[in-house]
Structures are given as structure tokens and as C-alpha cells.
Amino acid sequence: MVRILLACAALCTACDPPAGPADPWAPAAVRLRASVEAAPYDAWTLHVLEAESPHGPWSAIYTDARIDAAEAAPVTDPATAQWPAGATIVAEGRDAEDGDVVSLQIMRRDRSGWLWAQYDADGEPTLYGTDTACSHCHAAGDDYVRSLDLPR
């Protein structure tokens, strides 16, 4: 009987899920979030929008200095206009204008496109990469940014 109990205990222990994030991209998503929080992004330019979206009924959009400079400068060639490399946008999906954060999204532009990351209300990464589900909805915006228009 003791052997049966020990065998059952060993079998149950072997079924425990591994510790840590299961997705191989999760550590990179955690580092990205830490880098924008260290900036700190909540000191960047804030745009608050009411719009029903997958991120929440309200969005607090924070733009870094690269986005702000691009908005202030005229575009010399609108056919090739895009947000500058290194530009970062952070969006807090909120349940009300001054409400709780229900999701966090980060977009960082490089020379070839956007890096996307999304986090749940607890700060855990749910999406990360360059070719994520984000690009489908964001294709409607100027250079994949829906909340801000490129200067014309």
C-alpha cells in the first residue's frame, strides 16, 4: 500500500507544469515593459481617447519624444512617411477615463516595422512580436498607428 501511495505521489508531482512563462517570447516582452516603465512612460505626452476597442473603452496613449517630434515636423515626402525608428507608443486600456488599467500595449518602431506587445491587467505578457494579431486592426492607421495621424 505504501508503494502505491509513493507511486501516486511521484506521478502527481511529474504532472506539475514547469515554472516560469511557457511562451519563449515572454522574457523579451517582460524586458520591453521594464524598459518603458524605467523611462518612465507616464511622463511622456498623454492623449486620452474614448473609443470601444479590444484594449478597453478608454485608452490613455503615451507618446515618446520621437513621436512628438515627428508630429511637430512637416513631412517632406508623404508617399514614404512613417513614424521614426525607435519611436515608442504605450497605450493603457482603461475601464473608464480615470479608471483602472485593464491592459497595456507597447508599440516600438524600428527600420522594418513595429514590434508589438500586450499585457493583461496583472502585467503578464499576452502577445509579443512583429507579426502579431495587432497588425490586422492597426493596418487602418497611418503606419499602423490608429490614434495619431502622421503630419501631412
Secondary structure as the mmCIF struct_conf table of DSSP 4:
data_model
#
loop_
_struct_conf.conf_type_id
_struct_conf.id
_struct_conf.beg_label_comp_id
_struct_conf.beg_label_asym_id
_struct_conf.beg_label_seq_id
_struct_conf.end_label_comp_id
_struct_conf.end_label_asym_id
_struct_conf.end_label_seq_id
HELX_RH_AL_P HELX_RH_AL_P1 VAL A 2 ALA A 14
TURN_TY1_P TURN_TY1_P1 CYS A 15 CYS A 15
BEND BEND1 ASP A 16 ASP A 16
HELX_LH_PP_P HELX_LH_PP_P1 PRO A 17 PRO A 18
BEND BEND2 ALA A 19 GLY A 20
BEND BEND3 ALA A 22 ASP A 23
TURN_TY1_P TURN_TY1_P2 PRO A 24 TRP A 25
HELX_RH_AL_P HELX_RH_AL_P2 ALA A 26 ALA A 38
TURN_TY1_P TURN_TY1_P3 ALA A 39 PRO A 40
HELX_RH_3T_P HELX_RH_3T_P1 TYR A 41 ALA A 43
BEND BEND4 TRP A 44 TRP A 44
STRN STRN1 THR A 45 SER A 53
TURN_TY1_P TURN_TY1_P4 PRO A 54 HIS A 55
STRN STRN2 GLY A 56 THR A 63
HELX_RH_AL_P HELX_RH_AL_P3 ALA A 65 ALA A 72
BEND BEND5 ALA A 73 ALA A 73
HELX_LH_PP_P HELX_LH_PP_P2 PRO A 74 VAL A 75
BEND BEND6 THR A 76 THR A 76
HELX_RH_3T_P HELX_RH_3T_P2 PRO A 78 THR A 80
HELX_LH_PP_P HELX_LH_PP_P3 TRP A 83 PRO A 84
TURN_TY1_P TURN_TY1_P5 ALA A 85 GLY A 86
STRN STRN3 THR A 88 ARG A 94
BEND BEND7 ASP A 95 ALA A 96
TURN_TY1_P TURN_TY1_P6 GLU A 97 ASP A 98
STRN STRN4 VAL A 101 ARG A 109
BEND BEND8 ARG A 111 SER A 112
STRN STRN5 TRP A 114 ASP A 120
TURN_TY1_P TURN_TY1_P7 ALA A 121 ASP A 122
BEND BEND9 GLY A 123 GLY A 123
STRN STRN6 PRO A 125 GLY A 129
BEND BEND10 THR A 130 THR A 132
TURN_TY1_P TURN_TY1_P8 ALA A 133 ALA A 133
HELX_RH_AL_P HELX_RH_AL_P4 CYS A 134 HIS A 138
TURN_TY1_P TURN_TY1_P9 ALA A 139 ALA A 140
BEND BEND11 GLY A 141 GLY A 141
STRN STRN7 ASP A 142 ASP A 142
TURN_TY1_P TURN_TY1_P10 ASP A 143 TYR A 144
STRN STRN8 VAL A 145 VAL A 145
BEND BEND12 ARG A 146 LEU A 148
HELX_LH_PP_P HELX_LH_PP_P4 ASP A 149 PRO A 151
#
